[in-house]
Each structure stands twice: as C-alpha cells, then as structure tokens.
C-alpha cells in the first residue's frame, strides 16, 4: 500500500557527497544515511590478514554492551563502566573523561549515541536518552548541559496525548538522527494492549522544545485515520520506529521504518489496515510532513516489524541512475523504492492470505509480496526442516507438534491452535542487520532463521477479597498479566519464556521490579500496575506456595462467558529452541546475503559465524546462534562483522569468503566502527556479550549470567605498514 501525500522538490541524483560522509564515523551506523559503510580503504583484501590489536579498553563491570562507538576529532565515545558515557583517545584507547549515568537503569540509549555541533564548532553536544528523559552533555568535557530542556532534561512521556505517569516505556535504545538543529527520535513501546504511542518527534537541539510530531496512529483529520476504529489513537500503541532511521541530508528527508501495532498477535481492538504500522515513511525532516509511505504488512498480527534502518543508495535501473531506499524486515523481504516518489523498482503483488478464525479478529484479506529481489530468509517450516542436532526423542516431539499445528505459510494467522510462524517474530533482519556499498548499489543483510510456535489463550482476570494476603493479591496480578506466558505453575515455556520458579535466587527484588516496570527483551513493560500491585506480585513470586491454585479468596473472571466485549487473547513469543539451546530448524541459523540492487538479484549467500560446540565436532557451516550483529562494508572490499562465537571476521565483499578472523574474550553484538587517525585506519569492535548457546533459560540449563570480560577492541595494520599499503 503506497501513498504519496505531498509534492516535494528534490535535487538531481548523485553520489558526490558519499565520499565525504563515509570517511568518518560521527554518526550511529557511520553516517546520517545509515549506510554502515566506510570509504576508507587502507585496510583491504590484500593486507587484511596483517591486522593486529592496536588497543583495548575494558568495559569494566561484567555487563553486556552492544554499543556502536562514535569518533569525532580523534575522540571516541563509548558506553561502559556502569552505563557511563566515556571519551577515549581514538588512537590509543586511553580514557579522557567519564560521564556517569544511572548504573542501575535498564533503560538507556545503549546501541549508540547522537552528536551535534554548531556551525562554528564552538558548541558540541552528545545526545542520549535515559529513563525516558532526553538529555545532553558537552562532547569536550562530559559535563551535563543544564540549560537544555528543564534542568537539563526533556520528558519524552509528555505531549503524547496520554497521562505521562501511565507510560513506563517510551524511549528507544536506538539513537535518533540529527538534522540541522533538530534531533529526530523514534520510540520503543511495550508489547501490551496498553502500549504507549509510537509517535515520531523532532526536538530543538539547543532548547529541547518539541518542533514537530508525526502520529503513527493518526488523529482525527489526519491521513490514515480511517484505517483504525474511531479514536484508536487514545488507547492503541506501537507502530513505533525502534530499529533506526536514515537521513538524506541533501533532500532534507528522513526515512522511518515502523513496527507492528499492539497487541502483537491479536487485533480485534484495532480493525482495519492500521496505517502507519509496518510502514516505510518518507518525512520532511524540517516539518514532519509525510511525503510518501508504503505499508509492508496490513493489520499485522505477526510482529513482522521493519527491523533495520532503511538504506540509501544509487542503482542503475532500466538504463537510468536512480536514488533508492531499501528496507529489510523480519518477514525476510527486501523492499526497494524510488527515494523521491516511493514507487517500487520491481512489481509488488497483493496476494490473498488465510483468514483468522478468532472471535472479533478481522485479518486483512491480502498482503504485499515483492517479486524482486528474492527473500533472504526461509519463509516456511515443516517437519522436514528439523535440525539434525537433537536426540531422536526430542525430534519426535517436535515433529508431532509441527504436524498438528496450523501451518499455512508466511501469514498464517495465530489461533487457539498451535500456529507455526516462520521466519518468526524474532527472525529475519533485525537492528543493525543491513549494510550497503552505496557506490556500487550492493546491499548486505544478516538474517536469523528462528521459527516460532504461537498459541492464543484468553486472558483471564482474577478478583480478590479485601482480606486476601499479599501473596493472594499477587497471584491475582500474576494471573492477569503473566500466566499466559509463564504458566500457572510458573515454569514458563523454556526456552522462549523463562521459568519463574525460585526466581528470587537468580534476581534481586530490585531487578524483578525493574523488569516488570521497563520490560526485558521480548517481555513487555507493565505500565498499568500500581506500586501496590507490583509489591503483591513480588510477594507471590517469593512465596507462591502461600497462594496455591484454587485458593478460596481468589476468583477467576472469565471474559468469554461474562459478555465483556474487550476480551483479550495473548500468546508467548514461542521461540522454537531445542533443549540444547539451539533453534529447532536445521542450520544455517545466521546468514549473510549479498544483493545487487541494480538487477534485484542475489550475488552470494553464506552462513555467518559458528557454534563452537558444533565446530569442534567438524560442523562449521551452521551460522552463529541468536545473532544481534550488524555488518560494516568498506571501500577496501571488505565486510567486517562480529558474532556470538567470540570471533570477528573480515569477509571478501566480492566473493563472500572469510579472509581474516580473530577470537576475542567475549561474544559480540552490535556493529563495529571504522575510522582514521593520523593516516592510520582502525576497526573497533564492542566485544561484551555472552558467548553461549544458552541465551535463554532451559530446563536444567539456565541462561548464562556470568560476568562478561567485555572490552572495546581496536584493530589496525602494524605500525609502519600503513603507509606502504596506501
């Protein structure tokens, strides 16, 4: 569904600015256009095997980090040491200053940071969000800028048309985009029915004043309002931009990908196509006016977000050079559009898809399918696709589950019957997972194949008497908000949903409270719960035996039989892992696909990474487990990427062959940065993730939570060799 809303004067096509913006790393993902590309070529195919560690900087606290460093004026900015923002000498890794934040927060811009400077460079600022507040620090000193906003902060919960106190999750962990004197921000909402709005907003960098807002769930009189029930904007959330955005500075246009509306898997409360959920938006960066849009999924009930930043590049198409924007998403497709008009480069078909049998659910009758380029992810999963790396008994159990499940392809609607979802709500392409060579029209996508098994169950509420104990009241809170995922016995659905049995031995009450309030990974934040309700929940989790099932003081309220019209169905995310922690589908579990967007074809595709336990047995083409990694392409003909197997690699961008690899002390998530100091090129990785297949709790095998020996590790050619390779 494409729609152009405004006439807009664009400059002619061209690549003249590409060389300049791609020779530094002053922006998240390298440049405003989110290319994840460096124009530096000192390190190239001929010499990459000579790379050595130039310096290391320890993250210092044993925590996980996936931060993409920035480098400005030979100063590198990183996140480390109890969520502090740290300035380093980019040549040596020596610490210059530390700005302490909230060491206990679970809510901070942790994937990167934004940088702004005045025209005369007398004013230089770093912008980030923490605990739902936007703030700034002086990039030269690390000191907070108190004159920004109100006492140095801007409350991101304000001006959204909701009670700010009801919103516990608004900010995204992904940085925004700086354009002129504006900071343009997306958001992260929780996964629940009462999610916050996913509006896109621009603030004045100097004052913190809100300059414009784009409502992703339209208000009355706005385009798209008729694709929702009346006044849906007051209650429905999501449709947010969490994965990043891309800026065409020359055109003054920001390209914004949006996610699914909420709730993820059942949409009876939001009938209609639901614009502007699951869209690519072209927005005037100065005014917030919509120029054009395309919707990839109508009325999404699969959580098929547009999971990467859009990529800007120029291709030859039908004999002409065309500036395009390419978008990769969770469903496994690549979508390519004329950057000016939103016209697809290749045909997109609306195809009939299965209808839902759920009460009140009105699935959209068709969904768009691009005819080119080919998909990068597997989009079906049957018993024939089961992994060989599991015992016969477990394999038989999976086979039985799959063969009895509803399984009608990419858009099989969730139901009260087990329902296969592939490539899955956590599969396909995710944040940072795409990069381009804008000079050649090539796109590279990291993808994850992780099937899910969904099953909707009616959410039930429990009432308690005034004389109920704290544990009984907590059980009622648990039954209403947690039971469908974690089960009445608290054992969860490992490995997709962890067990809460004896959770107090693994998490402190403060940690549990923070997770309930702010969410954690796929678990949503529960903003509606009062402090008293959370206290009761903690009491129940600590002593569930004091409020067993069937306690007389607890009464179940069944929406289905009471005639209440706002019945709610929920499902866990249903990740299909084996008992070993690996996906149930046969490898490769992570792939890197190279596209030529001049022709809309795949150039090559390879597994990315390994599982060390399997590699030791000779199985080396599996791809890594549960990736959250982003590649970076260089003018030296290389693709740099790190993976969970603790390895960093340089891959030949032309042939897809690994040319160099090194093993670090910790696993890697996020993306590297490429920069130059005094004529010497560096590649720096954030290696601070768990190196394990046990990323999720399994029966008898809890997720690894050991301290991480994390570090930022910079590589370069040996001293004295750089000049000879220029």
Helices and strands as residue ranges (DSSP letters): E 2-4, H 18-21, E 37-38, G 48-50, E 52-58, E 70-72, E 75-80, E 84-89, E 95-99, E 114-117, E 124-130, E 133-138, E 153-155, G 164-166, E 177-179, E 182-185, E 200-204, E 210-214, G 225-227, G 232-234, E 245-248, E 253-257, G 268-270, E 279-284, E 290-295, E 311-317, E 320-328, E 334-338, E 348-352, E 366-370, G 383-385, H 392-404, E 419-421, E 434-437, E 442-448, E 452-454, E 457-458, E 461-464, H 470-481, H 483-486, G 503-505, H 509-518, H 531-542, G 544-547, E 554-557, H 559-562, E 569-570, E 590-596, E 601-607, H 612-615, E 629-630, E 632-634, E 638-642, E 647-652, E 658-663, E 670-671, E 673-677, E 680-687, E 711-716, G 723-725
